[in-house]
Amino acid sequence: MAREQELQKYWKQNLKYIAMLLSIWFTVSYLFGIVFVDQLDKIKFFGFPLGFWFANQGAEVIFCLLIIAYVRLMNKLDRKYDVFED
């Protein structure tokens, strides 16, 4: 029974991580790349308008960083709840 409760806590934490990372990805790819692009284009980033950068490259860069963050968070969570693989 205790192990089942631990696994439920593990799953809830996993869902929190997923929701957090997906909300960051949504913000970067949709809001920054589409909705707020005109406002962000007033800011230059490496010589390019920031909105243009998010729409063309930033979303992919952030997505890759979020994958790395998810792997690290899940490895830590797996070890905490003793469900890691060797």
N, C-alpha and C positions, 0 to 999 in steps of 0.2 A: 504494500500500500504506500509506503513512504517513497519507494522508487518511482511509482506512478505519479505521485505528486511532484517529485523533482523533475520528471520528464515533462510534465505539464508546465512547470515554471520555465524549463528550458525552451519549450515551444513558444510560450508567450514572449519570452525575451527575443527569440529569433524573429517572430512577427514584428516586434517593435523595431528591431534593426532594419528589417525589410521596409517597413513603412517609412522610417526616417530616411533611408537611402533613396527610396523611390520618390519621396517628396523633394529631396534635393535635386534629383535628376529631372523631375518635372519642372521645377523652378528654373533650372539652368537651360534645359532644352526648349521648353515651351514658352515660359514667361520671358526669359531673357532673350531667347532666339527669335521669338515671333511677336509677342504682345508688347514688350517694352523696347523693341529694337530701335525705334525712332529716338527715344530718350537716351538710350545707351550709345547711339551713334555719335553723340556729341562728345563722348569721351574717347580719346585715342589710346590704343593698346598696341605697342610695337609698331606704331605707324598706321594701324588700321582702326576703323571705327569699332568700338567695343561690341555693339550689337551685331555687326557683321562677323566679328571674330567668334562670338558665341554661336551664331547660326551656322557657321561653316567649320569651325574647328573646336571651339570651346566645349560644346556638348559632348563630343567624342572624347576629349581629354578628361573631362570631369567623369564621364562614364567609366573610363579605364581606372581612374583613381578610386571611384566608388567600388569597383570590383575588388581592388586591392584592399580597401578598407573593410569590405564585407568578409573577405577571406581571413583577415587578421582578427576581426571581431568574432567570427565563428570559431576560429581555432582556439581563441581564449575561452569562449563559452563552452566549447566541447570539452576542454580540459577541466573547466570548473565543474561540469556535471558528469564527468568521467564517461563521455561517449565518443572520445576521439579514436581515430584509427592510426595505426603505426605505419 
